[in-house]
């Protein structure tokens, strides 16, 4: 009878981390008995429009995949691979990203019926068509087989809203950073010989960054002989996709990166909390404009170089 009760028992727990208005992704977790000592653990993400997050693996190299790392436990055996299914996904189809929600599922088997806590870390990146927020890493815990308590514990950092992240006005100071050959370059030497320099903060995995970078290419070709310069500052942490993106998209301007992502001292100093971001400065390093994209940038350059 005890085994039968254990079989049909479902332990459902939920934890939203922070209020839905504080971040675009909220997580809930459930432990459902599937057989004696065997449970299906569901990690459910609700995603607020217009943001999306990415699958565990995908082709194309765009976006940062979601990872769920489960801490080793002597009483827990993982059964099979972790599965995933988006709210709007067809059965067996893994989309490029999940826009409304997604459930990741992992089957586990307990070696004994003693009360067991599953500890895990979730890392994901939330993007929309205009920007990507920094990768978010949070640690949680879930009691798998506790029939007397529905409480889950979690340790998660508070994240600001996307609006708060993009409201910060960028200020410019000259800085040094390695170029593609690993040689440290000072931006003071790059801006001094130009009337205006566009400093673009981007990354190879950032879809809107890549789209705006490709749109910048013809503008650079049009105005470079008139004194227009571009400096690409990448938040990549891997040199291979960074250099591959530069070649694929045709970025012939100076490209810099210390390959430290959002942890870069330069990025932290500038207060970059989401990309793409950009600064337009004159030959002395004075800020002319910030966060110009598309037609706004085109119109500004036409005004400056008329």
C-alpha positions in Angstrom: 0.0 0.0 0.0 2.8 2.4 0.9 4.4 1.7 -2.5 1.1 2.3 -4.2 0.6 5.6 -2.4 4.2 6.6 -3.3 3.4 5.8 -7.0 0.4 8.1 -7.3 1.8 10.8 -5.0 2.7 14.1 -6.6 4.8 16.7 -4.9 4.2 20.0 -6.7 6.3 23.0 -5.6 6.6 26.4 -7.1 9.0 29.3 -6.8 8.8 32.4 -9.0 12.2 33.8 -7.8 11.2 37.5 -8.0 7.9 39.2 -9.0 7.1 38.7 -12.7 7.6 42.4 -13.2 11.2 42.3 -12.0 12.5 39.9 -14.7 11.2 38.5 -17.9 11.5 34.8 -16.8 9.9 33.1 -13.8 10.5 29.5 -12.8 8.4 26.9 -11.2 9.4 23.3 -10.3 7.5 20.1 -9.8 8.3 16.6 -8.7 5.9 13.9 -9.9 6.1 10.3 -8.9 6.2 8.0 -12.0 7.0 4.6 -10.4 8.3 3.4 -7.0 11.4 5.6 -6.1 11.2 7.2 -9.6 10.2 10.8 -10.2 9.9 13.2 -13.1 11.3 16.6 -12.3 9.8 19.5 -14.3 11.6 22.8 -14.6 9.0 25.2 -16.0 9.8 28.7 -17.3 7.2 31.4 -18.0 8.5 34.0 -20.3 7.1 37.5 -20.5 6.7 39.2 -23.9 8.6 40.3 -25.9 11.5 38.2 -24.5 12.5 34.7 -25.3 15.1 32.1 -24.0 17.0 29.4 -25.9 16.9 25.6 -26.0 19.6 23.5 -24.4 21.2 22.9 -27.8 20.6 24.3 -31.2 22.3 25.0 -34.6 23.5 28.3 -35.9 25.5 29.6 -32.9 23.0 32.4 -32.1 21.9 32.9 -28.6 23.2 31.4 -25.4 21.6 28.0 -24.6 19.7 27.3 -21.4 21.6 24.9 -19.1 20.3 23.1 -16.0 23.1 21.6 -13.9 22.1 19.1 -11.3 24.4 18.7 -8.3 25.5 15.1 -7.5 23.7 13.4 -4.7 24.5 9.8 -3.5 20.8 9.0 -3.3 19.9 10.3 -6.8 20.4 8.6 -10.1 19.6 10.5 -13.3 17.6 8.4 -15.8 18.1 9.3 -19.5 18.7 12.8 -20.9 16.8 16.0 -20.0 13.9 16.7 -22.4 12.3 20.0 -23.2 9.1 21.2 -24.8 7.9 24.7 -25.4 4.4 26.0 -24.8 4.0 26.5 -28.6 6.3 23.7 -29.8 5.2 20.7 -31.9 5.9 17.3 -30.5 9.5 16.4 -31.2 10.4 19.8 -32.6 13.0 22.0 -31.0 12.5 25.6 -32.1 15.2 28.3 -32.3 13.9 29.8 -29.1 11.0 29.7 -26.6 8.8 32.9 -26.5 6.0 32.1 -24.0 7.3 29.2 -21.9 9.1 25.9 -21.8 9.3 22.9 -19.6 12.5 21.0 -19.1 12.0 17.4 -17.7 14.5 15.0 -16.1 13.6 11.6 -14.7 15.4 10.6 -11.5 15.5 7.4 -9.5 16.2 7.3 -5.7 18.3 4.6 -4.2 16.3 4.8 -1.0 13.1 6.4 0.3 14.8 8.8 2.6 13.9 12.5 2.2 16.0 13.8 -0.6 16.8 17.3 -1.8 17.6 18.0 -5.5 20.0 21.0 -5.9 20.5 22.5 -9.3 21.7 25.6 -11.1 19.8 27.2 -14.1 21.6 29.5 -16.5 19.8 31.2 -19.3 19.8 34.3 -21.4 16.7 36.4 -22.2 16.6 38.4 -25.4 14.1 40.2 -27.5 14.3 41.7 -31.0 16.1 44.8 -29.8 18.4 43.5 -27.0 19.8 40.7 -24.9 20.1 40.9 -21.1 23.2 39.5 -19.3 23.2 35.7 -18.7 21.3 34.9 -15.5 22.5 32.1 -13.2 20.4 31.0 -10.2 20.6 28.2 -7.8 17.5 26.3 -6.5 16.7 23.3 -4.4 13.6 21.0 -4.5 12.6 18.2 -2.1 11.8 15.3 -4.4 9.8 13.0 -2.1 8.6 15.1 0.8 4.9 14.3 1.2 4.4 16.6 4.2 5.7 19.9 2.7 5.1 21.7 -0.5 7.9 24.2 0.0 10.9 24.6 -2.2 13.8 26.7 -1.4 15.8 28.9 -3.9 18.7 31.2 -3.9 18.3 33.7 -6.8 19.7 37.1 -7.5 17.4 40.1 -8.0 17.4 41.4 -11.6 16.4 44.8 -12.7 13.8 45.3 -15.3 14.8 45.7 -18.9 13.7 49.3 -18.8 15.9 50.0 -15.8 18.8 48.3 -17.5 18.6 50.4 -20.7 17.9 53.8 -19.0 21.5 54.3 -17.8 23.1 56.9 -20.0 26.5 55.8 -21.3 29.5 58.0 -20.5 32.8 57.6 -22.4 36.3 57.2 -21.3 39.3 55.9 -23.3 40.2 52.3 -22.6 42.5 49.6 -23.6 41.5 46.2 -24.9 43.1 43.4 -27.0 42.3 43.3 -30.7 41.8 40.1 -32.8 45.6 39.4 -32.8 45.7 39.8 -29.0 47.5 43.2 -29.1 46.3 45.8 -26.6 44.9 48.8 -28.4 44.0 52.2 -26.8 40.8 53.7 -28.1 42.4 57.1 -27.7 44.6 56.3 -30.8 41.6 55.2 -32.8 39.4 58.2 -32.1 42.1 60.8 -32.5 42.4 60.4 -36.3 38.6 60.4 -36.9 36.0 63.1 -36.9 33.5 60.7 -35.3 33.8 57.2 -34.0 31.0 54.8 -33.4 31.7 52.3 -30.5 29.5 49.3 -30.8 29.0 46.9 -27.8 27.9 43.5 -29.2 28.4 39.7 -29.2 28.3 36.9 -31.7 25.4 35.2 -29.9 23.3 38.4 -29.8 20.8 38.3 -32.7 19.8 42.0 -32.6 23.5 42.9 -32.3 24.3 41.0 -35.5 21.5 42.5 -37.4 22.5 46.0 -36.4 26.1 45.3 -37.2 25.3 44.2 -40.7 23.2 47.4 -41.2 26.3 49.4 -40.0 28.5 48.0 -42.7 27.2 50.1 -45.6 27.2 53.2 -43.4 30.8 52.6 -42.5 31.8 52.2 -46.2 29.9 55.4 -47.1 31.5 57.7 -44.5 34.9 56.2 -43.6 36.7 58.3 -46.1 35.1 61.4 -44.6 36.5 60.6 -41.1 34.0 58.1 -39.7 35.4 55.2 -37.6 33.9 52.2 -35.9 35.2 50.2 -33.0 33.5 46.9 -32.2 33.7 45.8 -28.6 32.6 42.2 -28.2 31.2 40.6 -25.1 32.0 37.2 -26.3 33.9 34.8 -24.0 35.1 32.5 -26.8 37.4 33.8 -29.6 36.3 31.3 -32.2 32.6 32.4 -32.6 33.7 36.1 -32.2 36.1 35.9 -35.1 33.8 33.8 -37.1 31.0 36.4 -36.7 33.3 39.2 -37.8 34.2 37.4 -40.9 30.7 36.3 -41.7 29.1 39.7 -41.3 32.0 41.7 -42.9 33.1 43.9 -40.0 36.2 45.5 -41.5 36.6 48.0 -38.7 38.7 47.6 -35.5 37.4 44.8 -33.3 38.3 44.5 -29.6 37.5 42.0 -26.9 39.1 40.8 -23.6 36.8 37.7 -23.9 35.4 38.3 -20.4 31.8 39.0 -21.4 29.7 41.0 -18.9 32.5 40.4 -16.3 34.9 42.5 -18.3 36.2 45.4 -16.2 35.7 47.7 -19.2 32.1 46.6 -19.6 31.4 47.0 -15.9 32.9 50.5 -15.9 30.7 51.5 -18.8 27.6 50.0 -17.0 26.7 47.8 -19.9 23.8 45.6 -18.7 22.3 44.6 -22.0 23.3 44.7 -25.6 23.4 46.1 -28.2 24.6 49.4 -26.8 26.7 52.1 -28.6 28.3 55.5 -28.2 29.2 58.0 -30.9 32.1 60.2 -29.9 34.1 63.0 -31.6 37.9 63.1 -32.1 38.4 64.3 -28.5 36.3 61.6 -27.0 33.3 63.8 -26.3 30.0 62.0 -26.5 27.8 63.1 -29.4 25.0 60.6 -29.1 24.3 57.2 -27.5 22.2 54.2 -28.5 21.6 55.1 -32.1 20.2 52.3 -34.3 18.8 51.9 -37.8 17.3 55.1 -39.3 18.3 57.2 -36.3 22.0 56.4 -36.8 21.7 56.9 -40.6 20.1 60.3 -40.1 22.6 61.4 -37.5 25.6 60.5 -39.7 24.0 62.3 -42.7 23.7 65.4 -40.5 27.3 65.2 -39.2 28.8 64.6 -42.6 26.6 66.9 -44.8 
